[in-house]
Amino acid sequence: MEDIIVTTTEQVPGFRVAKILGIARGATVRAKHLGKDIVAGLRNIVGGEVKEYTEMLAEARDIALKGMIQNAKEMGANGVIGIRFMTASVAAGAAEVFAYGTAVVLEKE
């Protein structure tokens, strides 16, 4: 993320959108190790935060975000605005995390 501005907002203070390049996206499907999945299942019965899944989804968001940034760079962008995350369950213990936003060329005002 060092040479690209990534934000959930539609504008970046001090910059103007010079060009819209399209939708940048990144995705990953993640699953936890069977042992951790069993522990998570037991924790789910008792109640409280299921830390194993929290960690899995945090890792997945990072991977999806990096993929989106790489996609934006390949498009020639130096910024991605309006980013969002979407999560979907694809199987027991596995989830897809999708990051997307508008790849743009930003210029200093």
Summary of the structure (lengths in Angstrom):
residues: 109
radius of gyration: 17.1
end to end distance: 21.5
largest distance: 54.8
contacts: 320
relative contact order: 0.33
helix: 34%
strand: 43%
